[in-house]
Amino acid sequence: MCTKIPICKEEYEKEISATREQRMGWWREARFGMFIHYGLYSTKGTHEWSMAYENYTQEEYMEFLKCMTFDASMPEKWVKTAKKAGMKYMVLTTRHHEGFSLWDSAANLYNSVNYGPHLDIVKLFVDACRKEGMRIGFYFSLMDWIHPDAWKCAVDAQARLRFTSYLQEMLRELMTQYGKIDILWYDISRPMTSWEGWDSLRMNQMVRELQPDIIINNRSRLEEDFGTPEEKIDAEKGDWEACMTFNGISWGYIDSDSCIPYSYNAHEIIRMLCKVTAEGGNLLLNIGPKPDGSIPDEVLEPLHTVGAWLQKNQEAVYGRKKPTIVYRTNGLCSATESGKKVWIWNWIWPENRELRLGGFLVRLKQVKELSTGRAVEFEQTERYIRLLGLEEEMRDPLLSISVFELEFEEEPQYARGFLYPQLHLGRTYTEQMEQLKSNLQDR
């Protein structure tokens, strides 16, 4: 329980708002993280919700513990793979809905030290992250399929008190046994439908008392620090992070050979990164390790390629970016933006060796191909910018996704959605329409 007297919701929100800029600073620049779904469901290999979907009793489901032979070296491989992919933080499922904890818990004896691999997987994960300088996140499910009070709590006050106390004791362990933790990632607040029901105000004050710099997502039915749209890139007000499976089917492990047709390739991941960056969010991309903890085969090549591409084009992704309306500066490109710079992501290489970009209303200073730093010749008129002489050598050799950095003399302004003549500084839309009418009459 919280050692301080809990403050009211309004005071709590005021306090966390006052420190949010400092606490969220690193996260807003990180852009890209790895989600790891590992649990007892990994050994079954059909879906992380299999216990519920297939209506297993706990006794039946515990049979899968016999196949849970976790390799203690795997968390280091997770972290090295994430780092090589250009990811800056990681979130591990410390306890999923099945109620099985991956740490040495006194509050929940049904855990990976007492059963299965007899290992503190959370500790192995934390140690591996610290070794590589990776930010650490803990996923924690509020929903529980096996605790006797987990469903009664919605209608029974005493059951609710017992169950929320149980959750808080587990959280206290996670917040005190592993040093500094950067992220608390709650999931599924069922069956109760309010923060009051979950005692989230007391619970989260306890977490913040133990981990003052932590950031918390919005799934305990309090707004907290950031939103988490799931399986979609959908910008939210404030800070947000799109969490995505690797195959659109399961967060947990399923057969690699069967998953290949459904899994993301490097091009798709880069496009997701562009979209979250342009819209002011982050991407948390999931992997579901095999029963021994090894990384699924279909994940490795795309992540390695993405990491190699990001190494050369990182300025267009990392760091604080201004959410921009320039999703398509033409039909072949998207864009990200910060300060006086706009990065043009070219998806389809132009056969005529030039790109024409409409909508920019300020003077362009210089252009370069980002990965090589090679200067690009350009022409700017009242209506468009043309990037000229785009040699084949400028074409990205990894994915054919080249990024052009446009630096302007001042922060860019745009006209979007206008047909010829394009709106530009010094002339109103009405004046331009008059000019267009005059031009047509002259013909």
C-alpha positions as CSV (number, residue, x, y, z in Angstrom):
1,M,0.0,0.0,0.0
2,C,1.0,3.6,-0.5
3,T,2.9,4.9,2.6
4,K,1.6,8.5,2.0
5,I,-2.0,9.5,2.4
6,P,-3.4,9.4,-1.1
7,I,-4.3,12.7,-2.6
8,C,-7.4,13.4,-4.6
9,K,-7.6,12.9,-8.3
10,E,-7.3,16.6,-9.2
11,E,-4.2,17.1,-7.1
12,Y,-2.7,13.9,-8.4
13,E,-3.2,14.9,-12.0
14,K,-1.7,18.4,-11.2
15,E,1.4,16.8,-9.7
16,I,2.1,14.4,-12.6
17,S,1.4,17.1,-15.1
18,A,4.1,19.3,-13.5
19,T,6.7,16.6,-13.9
20,R,5.5,15.1,-17.2
21,E,7.8,17.1,-19.5
22,Q,10.9,16.0,-17.6
23,R,9.7,12.4,-17.3
24,M,8.6,12.0,-20.9
25,G,11.5,13.7,-22.5
26,W,13.5,10.6,-23.4
27,W,10.4,8.7,-24.6
28,R,9.3,11.5,-26.9
29,E,12.7,11.3,-28.7
30,A,13.0,7.5,-28.7
31,R,10.2,6.8,-31.3
32,F,10.7,3.0,-31.6
33,G,10.4,0.2,-29.0
34,M,10.1,-3.5,-28.7
35,F,7.1,-5.2,-27.1
36,I,7.8,-8.8,-25.9
37,H,4.9,-11.1,-25.2
38,Y,6.2,-14.2,-23.4
39,G,4.3,-16.4,-20.9
40,L,2.9,-19.8,-20.4
41,Y,0.8,-19.3,-23.6
42,S,4.1,-19.3,-25.6
43,T,4.5,-23.0,-24.9
44,K,1.1,-23.8,-26.3
45,G,1.9,-21.8,-29.4
46,T,-1.6,-21.0,-30.6
47,H,-2.6,-17.6,-29.1
48,E,-2.0,-15.7,-25.9
49,W,-5.7,-15.8,-25.2
50,S,-5.9,-19.6,-25.7
51,M,-6.7,-20.3,-22.0
52,A,-9.9,-18.2,-22.3
53,Y,-10.8,-18.8,-25.9
54,E,-10.5,-22.6,-25.5
55,N,-12.0,-22.7,-22.0
56,Y,-9.1,-24.4,-20.2
57,T,-9.3,-25.0,-16.4
58,Q,-6.1,-23.9,-14.6
59,E,-5.2,-27.5,-13.9
60,E,-5.5,-28.3,-17.6
61,Y,-3.6,-25.2,-18.6
62,M,-0.7,-25.9,-16.2
63,E,0.2,-29.0,-18.2
64,F,1.9,-26.6,-20.6
65,L,4.4,-25.8,-17.9
66,K,6.1,-29.1,-18.8
67,C,7.1,-27.5,-22.1
68,M,8.3,-24.2,-20.7
69,T,12.0,-24.7,-21.0
70,F,13.2,-21.1,-21.0
71,D,16.8,-20.5,-22.0
72,A,18.4,-17.9,-19.6
73,S,20.6,-16.5,-22.4
74,M,17.6,-15.4,-24.5
75,P,16.9,-12.0,-22.9
76,E,20.4,-10.8,-24.0
77,K,19.5,-11.8,-27.5
78,W,16.2,-9.9,-27.3
79,V,17.9,-6.8,-26.2
80,K,20.7,-7.0,-28.8
81,T,18.2,-7.6,-31.6
82,A,16.1,-4.6,-30.4
83,K,19.2,-2.4,-30.3
84,K,20.3,-3.5,-33.7
85,A,16.9,-2.7,-35.1
86,G,17.1,0.8,-33.8
87,M,14.8,0.4,-30.9
88,K,15.3,2.5,-27.8
89,Y,13.2,0.8,-25.2
90,M,11.6,-2.5,-24.4
91,V,8.4,-3.6,-22.6
92,L,8.1,-7.2,-21.3
93,T,4.8,-8.9,-20.2
94,T,5.7,-9.5,-16.6
95,R,2.2,-11.0,-16.0
96,H,-0.4,-11.7,-18.7
97,H,-4.1,-12.4,-18.2
98,E,-3.4,-16.1,-17.5
99,G,-2.1,-15.0,-14.1
100,F,1.4,-16.5,-14.4
101,S,4.1,-14.2,-13.1
102,L,7.6,-14.1,-14.7
103,W,9.4,-13.0,-11.5
104,D,10.1,-14.3,-8.0
105,S,6.9,-13.2,-6.4
106,A,5.8,-13.7,-2.8
107,A,2.4,-12.2,-3.6
108,N,1.7,-14.7,-6.5
109,L,3.3,-18.1,-6.0
110,Y,2.2,-19.1,-9.4
111,N,5.3,-17.9,-11.1
112,S,8.3,-18.8,-13.3
113,V,10.6,-19.4,-10.3
114,N,8.3,-21.9,-8.6
115,Y,7.1,-23.6,-11.8
116,G,8.3,-24.2,-15.4
117,P,11.8,-23.0,-16.0
118,H,12.5,-22.0,-12.4
119,L,14.0,-18.7,-13.5
120,D,13.3,-15.0,-12.7
121,I,12.7,-14.0,-16.3
122,V,12.0,-10.4,-15.3
123,K,15.5,-10.2,-13.7
124,L,17.2,-11.7,-16.7
125,F,15.4,-9.1,-18.9
126,V,16.3,-6.1,-16.7
127,D,19.9,-7.2,-16.4
128,A,20.1,-7.5,-20.2
129,C,18.6,-4.1,-20.8
130,R,20.9,-2.4,-18.3
131,K,23.9,-4.0,-19.9
132,E,23.0,-2.5,-23.3
133,G,21.7,0.8,-22.0
134,M,18.1,0.0,-23.0
135,R,15.1,1.7,-21.3
136,I,13.0,-0.8,-19.3
137,G,9.2,-1.2,-19.4
138,F,7.0,-3.6,-17.5
139,Y,3.6,-4.8,-18.9
140,F,1.2,-5.7,-16.2
141,S,-2.3,-7.1,-16.7
142,L,-5.1,-6.0,-14.5
143,M,-7.4,-8.7,-15.7
144,D,-6.8,-12.2,-14.3
145,W,-8.4,-15.5,-15.4
146,I,-7.5,-17.6,-12.3
147,H,-7.7,-15.4,-9.2
148,P,-10.8,-16.4,-7.2
149,D,-11.8,-12.7,-6.7
150,A,-10.9,-11.5,-10.3
151,W,-14.5,-11.5,-11.5
152,K,-16.4,-11.3,-8.2
153,C,-14.6,-8.0,-7.6
154,A,-17.1,-6.2,-10.0
155,V,-20.0,-7.0,-7.7
156,D,-18.5,-7.8,-4.3
157,A,-16.8,-5.1,-2.2
158,Q,-14.8,-7.5,-0.1
159,A,-13.6,-9.4,-3.2
160,R,-12.7,-6.0,-4.8
161,L,-10.6,-5.1,-1.8
162,R,-8.8,-8.4,-1.7
163,F,-8.1,-8.4,-5.5
164,T,-6.9,-4.8,-5.7
165,S,-4.6,-5.4,-2.7
166,Y,-3.2,-8.5,-4.5
167,L,-2.5,-6.4,-7.6
168,Q,-0.8,-3.7,-5.6
169,E,1.4,-6.1,-3.8
170,M,2.6,-7.5,-7.1
171,L,3.3,-4.0,-8.4
172,R,5.2,-3.2,-5.2
173,E,7.5,-6.2,-5.9
174,L,8.1,-5.1,-9.5
175,M,8.8,-1.5,-8.4
176,T,11.2,-2.4,-5.6
177,Q,13.1,-5.6,-6.7
178,Y,14.7,-4.5,-10.0
179,G,16.0,-1.0,-9.6
180,K,14.9,1.9,-11.8
181,I,12.0,1.1,-14.1
182,D,11.1,3.5,-16.9
183,I,7.6,2.4,-18.1
184,L,4.6,0.8,-16.5
185,W,2.3,-0.6,-19.2
186,Y,-1.1,-1.6,-17.8
187,D,-3.4,-3.8,-19.9
188,I,-7.1,-4.7,-19.8
189,S,-9.0,-3.3,-16.9
190,R,-11.8,-5.8,-16.8
191,P,-14.3,-6.5,-15.3
192,M,-14.4,-3.2,-13.3
193,T,-15.2,-0.2,-15.4
194,S,-13.8,2.7,-13.5
195,W,-10.6,3.9,-11.9
196,E,-12.4,3.9,-8.6
197,G,-13.2,0.2,-8.9
198,W,-9.5,-0.6,-9.6
199,D,-8.3,1.8,-6.8
200,S,-6.1,3.2,-9.6
201,L,-5.5,6.5,-7.8
202,R,-3.9,4.7,-4.7
203,M,-2.2,2.1,-6.9
204,N,-0.5,4.6,-9.2
205,Q,0.5,6.9,-6.4
206,M,2.2,4.0,-4.8
207,V,4.0,3.2,-8.1
208,R,5.2,6.8,-8.5
209,E,6.3,7.0,-4.9
210,L,8.6,4.1,-5.5
211,Q,9.6,5.1,-9.1
212,P,9.4,8.9,-9.3
213,D,10.6,9.1,-12.9
214,I,8.3,6.4,-14.3
215,I,5.8,7.0,-17.1
216,I,2.5,5.1,-17.1
217,N,0.0,4.4,-19.9
218,N,-3.7,5.1,-19.8
219,R,-5.1,1.6,-19.3
220,S,-5.8,1.7,-15.6
221,R,-8.7,4.0,-16.4
222,L,-6.8,7.2,-15.5
223,E,-5.3,9.4,-18.3
224,E,-1.7,9.2,-16.9
225,D,1.1,9.9,-19.4
226,F,0.4,8.3,-22.8
227,G,-2.3,6.6,-24.8
228,T,-1.9,3.2,-26.4
229,P,-3.9,2.7,-29.7
230,E,-3.7,-1.1,-30.4
231,E,-3.2,-2.6,-33.8
232,K,-3.7,0.7,-35.5
233,I,-1.8,3.9,-36.0
234,D,-4.3,6.4,-34.9
235,A,-3.0,9.7,-33.4
236,E,-4.4,10.7,-30.1
237,K,-4.4,14.0,-28.2
238,G,-1.3,14.3,-26.2
239,D,1.4,11.6,-26.1
240,W,0.6,8.2,-27.7
241,E,2.2,5.0,-28.8
242,A,0.8,2.6,-31.4
243,C,1.4,-1.0,-30.2
244,M,1.4,-3.5,-33.1
245,T,1.7,-7.3,-33.4
246,F,4.2,-8.6,-35.9
247,N,1.6,-10.6,-37.9
248,G,-1.9,-9.2,-37.2
249,I,-2.9,-12.5,-35.6
250,S,-1.3,-13.1,-32.2
251,W,0.9,-11.3,-29.6
252,G,2.2,-14.6,-28.4
253,Y,4.2,-17.2,-30.3
254,I,2.7,-19.1,-33.2
255,D,4.5,-21.3,-35.7
256,S,7.0,-19.3,-37.6
257,D,6.6,-21.0,-41.0
258,S,2.9,-20.5,-40.9
259,C,3.3,-16.8,-39.8
260,I,5.6,-15.8,-42.7
261,P,2.8,-14.8,-45.1
262,Y,1.2,-12.6,-42.5
263,S,4.3,-11.0,-41.0
264,Y,5.5,-7.5,-41.6
265,N,8.5,-6.9,-43.9
266,A,11.0,-4.1,-43.5
267,H,9.2,-1.8,-45.9
268,E,6.0,-2.0,-43.9
269,I,7.8,-1.3,-40.6
270,I,9.5,1.7,-42.1
271,R,6.1,3.0,-43.3
272,M,4.7,2.6,-39.8
273,L,7.6,4.5,-38.4
274,C,7.1,7.3,-40.9
275,K,3.4,7.6,-40.0
276,V,3.9,7.6,-36.2
277,T,6.7,10.1,-36.6
278,A,4.7,12.4,-38.8
279,E,1.7,12.2,-36.4
280,G,3.7,12.8,-33.2
281,G,3.7,9.3,-31.7
282,N,5.8,6.2,-31.1
283,L,5.8,2.7,-32.4
284,L,5.9,-0.3,-30.0
285,L,6.4,-3.4,-32.3
286,N,5.8,-6.8,-30.7
287,I,7.6,-10.1,-31.0
288,G,6.3,-13.3,-29.4
289,P,9.3,-15.5,-28.5
290,K,9.3,-19.3,-28.9
291,P,8.8,-21.6,-25.8
292,D,12.6,-21.5,-25.1
293,G,12.6,-17.7,-25.4
294,S,14.3,-17.6,-28.8
295,I,13.2,-15.0,-31.3
296,P,11.0,-16.3,-34.1
297,D,12.7,-16.7,-37.4
298,E,10.4,-14.4,-39.4
299,V,11.2,-11.5,-37.2
300,L,15.0,-11.3,-37.5
301,E,15.6,-10.3,-41.2
302,P,13.1,-7.5,-41.2
303,L,14.3,-6.0,-37.9
304,H,18.0,-6.2,-39.0
305,T,17.1,-4.5,-42.3
306,V,15.1,-1.8,-40.5
307,G,18.0,-1.1,-38.2
308,A,20.5,-0.8,-41.0
309,W,18.2,1.7,-42.8
310,L,17.6,3.7,-39.6
311,Q,21.3,3.9,-39.0
312,K,21.6,6.0,-42.2
313,N,18.3,7.9,-41.9
314,Q,17.9,8.4,-38.2
315,E,17.5,12.2,-38.3
316,A,14.2,11.8,-40.0
317,V,12.9,9.5,-37.2
318,Y,14.4,10.1,-33.8
319,G,14.0,13.3,-31.7
320,R,11.1,15.5,-31.2
321,K,9.2,16.1,-34.4
322,K,6.4,18.5,-35.2
323,P,3.2,16.8,-36.2
324,T,2.8,17.8,-39.8
325,I,0.0,17.9,-42.4
326,V,2.5,17.0,-45.1
327,Y,1.7,13.3,-45.3
328,R,2.0,13.4,-49.0
329,T,4.0,16.2,-50.6
330,N,3.2,14.3,-53.9
331,G,1.8,10.9,-54.6
332,L,5.2,9.2,-54.1
333,C,6.3,10.7,-50.8
334,S,5.5,11.3,-47.2
335,A,7.2,13.7,-44.8
336,T,8.4,14.3,-41.2
337,E,9.4,17.7,-39.8
338,S,11.3,19.5,-37.1
339,G,12.2,23.2,-36.9
340,K,13.3,24.4,-40.3
341,K,13.8,21.0,-41.7
342,V,11.5,18.6,-43.6
343,W,12.4,15.1,-44.5
344,I,10.9,13.8,-47.6
345,W,10.5,10.0,-47.6
346,N,10.4,8.8,-51.2
347,W,8.5,5.5,-51.6
348,I,8.7,5.0,-55.4
349,W,11.8,6.1,-57.2
350,P,11.0,8.6,-60.0
351,E,11.9,7.4,-63.4
352,N,12.4,10.9,-64.7
353,R,15.1,11.6,-62.0
354,E,13.2,14.4,-60.4
355,L,10.6,15.0,-57.7
356,R,8.1,17.8,-57.8
357,L,6.7,18.9,-54.4
358,G,3.8,21.2,-54.0
359,G,2.6,23.3,-51.1
360,F,5.7,24.9,-49.5
361,L,5.4,28.6,-48.9
362,V,8.8,29.5,-47.6
363,R,12.2,29.8,-49.3
364,L,14.2,26.6,-49.5
365,K,17.9,26.9,-48.5
366,Q,19.4,23.6,-49.4
367,V,18.6,19.9,-50.0
368,K,20.6,16.7,-49.4
369,E,20.1,13.0,-49.7
370,L,20.1,12.1,-46.0
371,S,21.9,8.8,-45.9
372,T,24.9,10.0,-47.9
373,G,24.8,13.8,-47.2
374,R,25.1,14.3,-51.0
375,A,23.8,17.7,-52.1
376,V,20.7,17.7,-54.4
377,E,20.0,20.4,-57.0
378,F,16.6,22.0,-56.8
379,E,14.4,24.6,-58.3
380,Q,11.7,26.6,-56.4
381,T,8.9,28.6,-57.9
382,E,5.8,30.2,-56.4
383,R,3.9,26.9,-56.9
384,Y,6.4,24.0,-56.4
385,I,9.8,22.7,-55.6
386,R,11.6,20.4,-58.0
387,L,14.4,18.1,-56.8
388,L,16.6,17.6,-59.9
389,G,19.3,15.2,-61.1
390,L,18.4,12.4,-58.8
391,E,21.1,9.9,-59.7
392,E,20.7,6.2,-59.2
393,E,23.5,6.4,-56.6
394,M,21.1,8.4,-54.4
395,R,18.6,5.6,-54.4
396,D,18.6,3.7,-51.1
397,P,20.3,0.3,-51.7
398,L,18.6,-1.4,-48.8
399,L,14.8,-0.8,-49.4
400,S,14.7,1.8,-52.2
401,I,13.3,4.3,-49.7
402,S,15.4,7.4,-50.0
403,V,15.0,10.4,-47.7
404,F,15.7,13.9,-48.8
405,E,16.4,16.6,-46.2
406,L,15.0,20.0,-47.1
407,E,16.3,22.9,-45.0
408,F,14.3,26.1,-45.3
409,E,15.2,29.7,-44.2
410,E,12.4,29.6,-41.7
411,E,9.9,27.1,-40.3
412,P,7.8,25.7,-43.2
413,Q,4.4,26.9,-44.0
414,Y,2.0,25.1,-46.3
415,A,-1.0,25.3,-48.5
416,R,-2.7,21.9,-48.7
417,G,-5.7,21.0,-50.8
418,F,-5.5,23.9,-53.3
419,L,-5.4,23.4,-57.0
420,Y,-3.4,25.6,-59.4
421,P,-2.5,28.3,-58.8
422,Q,-0.9,27.3,-55.4
423,L,-1.4,29.7,-52.5
424,H,1.9,31.5,-51.6
425,L,3.1,34.2,-49.3
426,G,2.0,37.7,-50.1
427,R,-1.1,36.7,-52.1
428,T,-4.5,35.7,-50.7
429,Y,-6.6,32.9,-52.1
430,T,-9.1,35.5,-53.4
431,E,-6.4,37.4,-55.3
432,Q,-5.2,34.1,-56.8
433,M,-8.7,33.2,-58.0
434,E,-8.9,36.7,-59.6
435,Q,-5.6,36.1,-61.3
436,L,-6.7,32.7,-62.5
437,K,-9.9,34.2,-64.0
438,S,-7.9,36.9,-65.7
439,N,-5.5,34.3,-67.2
440,L,-8.5,32.3,-68.5
441,Q,-10.0,35.4,-70.1
442,D,-6.7,36.2,-71.8
443,R,-6.8,32.9,-73.5
